[in-house]
Structure formats: C-alpha cells, structure tokens
Amino acid sequence: MRTLLSKLGIKRQPAAPPELVHTAGPPLQGAEMAVAYFSSRAGGDFSDFARVSPYRFLFGLLDVAGKREESRPVLLAAQECFRSAGAELFGGLDLNEAEVMTELARRLNREIMRAAGGVRSCPAFAGCYNEELGTVCYFNAGHTPGLLRDHSSIVELPATGLPLGLFSLSAAESRIVGLGPKSSMAVVSRGVVEAQCQTEEFGLAGVKHVMTTGAETATALSRGILEQVQDFMCKVPTHNDVTALTLLRGD
C-alpha cells in the first residue's frame, strides 16, 4: 500500500496523537466530580455520571471485555440501563441506598448478559454520592479497588462481588463510606494500574501518590493521575483504555 501511494504521489498523513480528554460533572453541593481519559480508546471502558434525585448523584466506571468495536452494543445497553434504572431506583424519597445499589447491580448484570447474548465479563465500580450526608454507597463488581483518601490515610475499596455479566443470579454487595471535608475518591481502570515502564507497573501505588499531591479540583486530580501515567511510561498509553474518575469534597 505504501508503494502504491508513493507511485500515485499521495502522502500518508500521520495519525493524530491521542489527546487527554477530561469532563467535569455538573455542580454538586460542596463537592466536584470529573473523569479523564485518552482519546485513543480501543477497549471497553465506559464511565458515566448523572443526577438521580435532588441530592443524590450516581457515577460508575465499567470495563466490558473485548475490543471496543465488538463490545459497543453491550456498552450502549449498559449505559442506557445505568441511567434509566438509576433514575427509577433512586427517584423515591424514602429508600435504602444499599438495597437500591444492589438492585442496580442486578439489573446491569442482566442487561449486559442480554446484550452480549451470553457471558461477557464486565468489572464495574458504581457509587451514589449523597450530598446531604457526604457519603458514597457503592458496589465493586470485580473492578480495580476504589481509593478513598482523608487527611491521614488512603483506604482501598476492594471487590464486593464478581464481575458483572458472568452469572445470571450474581450480584455484588453494596457498602457505604463517608467522605469528610477535603476527602477524595478515585476509581481508575485496569489500564491505569497495569501501565508499565520496563518491568515496573504504575499500580495503585502510583494513583495513591497522585492523590497526596494536593489537587484542588476533581478535574486536576483526574488529569494528574493520567499525566503521571504518561510520564511513568514516557509515552502516551495505548496498551489499554486508561480512565480516572474522581470525586473531591470541599471544606
């Protein structure tokens, strides 16, 4: 192909380098949320956030197995289920957040299997931020651990169940954590922790380090994590999707 193009006098245009993209969530009461990723997305990462009640804000990061082309129908179905089921389940005033989050995991699990026509592994971390209480009710279905930082330590939020899309009756348990003033939460994709420089991985340790640098906004924290991944690898990461979703609470 290169020889034919040369004979025709046509120069192949180099592909545009991947860009670091960031999106800030809508205004929250006393908090901020943002997500960042590189534009060269080839895997099955899917992130989303949406207001589901006057004081509840739903967010999630899912990783559907397979290349983006083949996983696209599953991604679209999961996103539609995430938003519609989230709005329905969290729409009531008197509800048990843990029970509702577990039901959301069940519905996502069923929809992923339906859209995939069978088994399709989908690690997922989803949470609901309660602005009145400053809490996050979450489930971690076989996903990279979430990280919760306060003034003195960083705590890992490990898996509470198996990845979605594997078993029809599988459901991840839900748990609740509190965010004090100036606390932050970070959820990153597998591509972040598996980023390599020679034989060394960026790992959760790399994410924790960025969380201690004093980022003042959620956008700065999300971007900072991915910029550190790029610096660590000495190149733009293309080994997998790399996504960082963060929640930052103010004073």
N, C-alpha and C positions, 0 to 999 in steps of 0.2 A: 504494500500500500504506500509506503514511504517513497519507493522508487517511482511509482506511477504518479504520485502527487508532484514529485520533483520534475518529471518529464512534462507535466502539464503546467509547470510554473506556479503551482499552488503551494503556499507555505502553511504548514500545520500550526495553528495557534496553540500556544501552551495553555494548559488548563489553569483556570484561576485558582490561586492558593486558597485553602479553606479559611474561612473567617470565624472569629469568635463572636457568637451571637448571644445577646442577653435580653431577657424580657422581665420587666418588673411587674409584679402583681398589682391589682388595684389597691387603693389606700386601705389600710387596716387601722383599727383603733390601737394606738400605741405600739405598732409592730410593722414590719415590712417583710415581703416575700419576693424572691426573684429566682430565675432559672437561667443558666448559661450552658451553651454547648457549641461545638464546632460545626460549621455548615456542611462538612463532608460526612453526612450521616448515611451510613450504609447498613447498620444493624437495626434492631427492633426497639430501641429506646423510645419511650413515649412519656412525656411529662405534661401535667395539666393542673390548673387550679381554678376554682370557681366559688363564688359566694353561694351558700345554700340556705342561709337564714340571715336575719338581721345582725346576728353576732357570731355566726359560725362560718368558717372558711375551709373548704375542702381542697386538699392537694394530693398529688400522687406521682410516683415515678415507677414505670413498668418497663420490663425488658422481655419482649416477645422473642422466642428463639427463632433463628433463621435470618437470612438476608432481608433487607427492607422491602425488596420487590415482592417476595413471596409472603412476607408477614403483613403487608399493607392491609389486606382485608380484615385481618384479626385486630390490627392496631385501630382501624376505624371503628370496628364494632366495640372494642374495649372503651374507646373514648366516648362513644355515644352512650354506652351503659354507665360509665363513670359519672357522666354529667346528669343523665336523666334519672338514674337510680339515686344518685346523691341528692338531687333536688327533692325527690319524692320522700326519701327516707328521713332526711334532716329537716323537712319542712314543718314538722309539728313543733309545738312549744314545749310539751311535756314528753320527753323521751329519754331513754337510757343510751348514752352515746356509745358505750362499749357494745351493747347489743346491736345497735344500728350499724356500727363499723363492721362487725362480724357478718351481718346480713349483706352489707355491700360486698364483702369479700366473696360470699357465696354466689351472689348474682354475677360478679365479674368472672368467677370461675366457670359458671355455666355458660356465659356468653362467649368466653374465649374458646371453650371446647366446641360450642355450636358453630362459631365462625370458622374454626380450624377444621371442622369435620372429624374431630377426634382429639387425640392427645397433642398438646402443644405447650411446652414448658414456658411459664411466664412468671419469673420472680417479680414481686411487687411490694412496694412500700407506699402505704397511703395513710394520711392522717387528717384529722379535723381540728383546726385551731379554734378554740373558744376565746373570743376576745374579752368577754366579761370576766372569765376565770383565769386567763393566761395559761391554759392547759392545752395539750395535744393528745387526743385519743387516736391511737394508730394501730395498724397491724403490719407485720413484716412477714410476707409470704416468701420465704427463701431468698430474700434480697440481701444485698450488701448491708451490713448494720448501719442504722442511722447513728448520728453523733449528736449528743446534747451537751453543750458547754455552759457552765455557770462561772461565777467569779473564782472558783477554786479548783475545778476539775472538769474533765471531759468523760462522759459516760457513754458506752456503746449500747445501742438498742438492737439486740440480736433478733434472729428469726423467731417468730411466734407460730410458725406453721410451714408446711411445704409450699413450693411454688404453685401458683395457680395453673390450671389447665392440664393437670396430671390425673386427677381422680374426681369423679363426678360429685362425690359427697365430701370432699376435702374442704376444710375451712380453717383459716388462720384465726387464732385468738387475738382479741384486742386488749390493749393496755393503755393506761393514762399516765402521762408525765406532766410535770409543771415547769413552766419557764418563768424564772424570776426576772427582775429588772436587769437589762443588759445581757440576758442569756441569748444563746443562738442554737439553732439546729441545722444540721447539714445532712442531706441524703444524696449520695453520689452513685453513679452507675458502676458496673463492674469494670468498664473500660478505664475508669479513673484509677482504681486500686491496682489494676493489672498493668498499668503503664510501666514500661521497663527502660532502664538505661544499663546496657550490658546485661548483667545477671541480677541487678537490683530492681525491686519493684517500688513504685511510689507508695502503694499501700495506704491503709487507714492512717498510718503514722504521718504521712505527708499531708493528709487532709487535716489532721489534728493540729499540725504545726501552723497551717494557714489560719486555722480558727483562733489561734492565740496571738495573731499579729495585730489585733485591734481594729478590724474593718468596721467602719462606722455605718455602713448601709448593707442591706442584703445583696444589692447588685454588686457592690465592691467585693463582698465575700465570695459570691458565686464566680465572678470573673477571676478573683485572686486564686481560687483553687485551680481553675483550668490554666491560668497563666503559669502557675507553678508546675503543673503537669508538663506544659510545653517546655519550660526551662529545664526541667528534670530530664526530658527526653532529648533536648537540644534540637527539636523539630516539632512541627505541628503533628499531633497524634492522629494516625489514620488506621491504627490496628483494630479499632472498635469505636463504637459511639462513646463519647465521653460527655457526661451530663452532670451538672451540680445544681441541686435545688436547695435553697436556704431560706430559713426563717429567722429574723432578728427582732428581738424585743427591745424597746427603748427603756427609758428610766421608769 
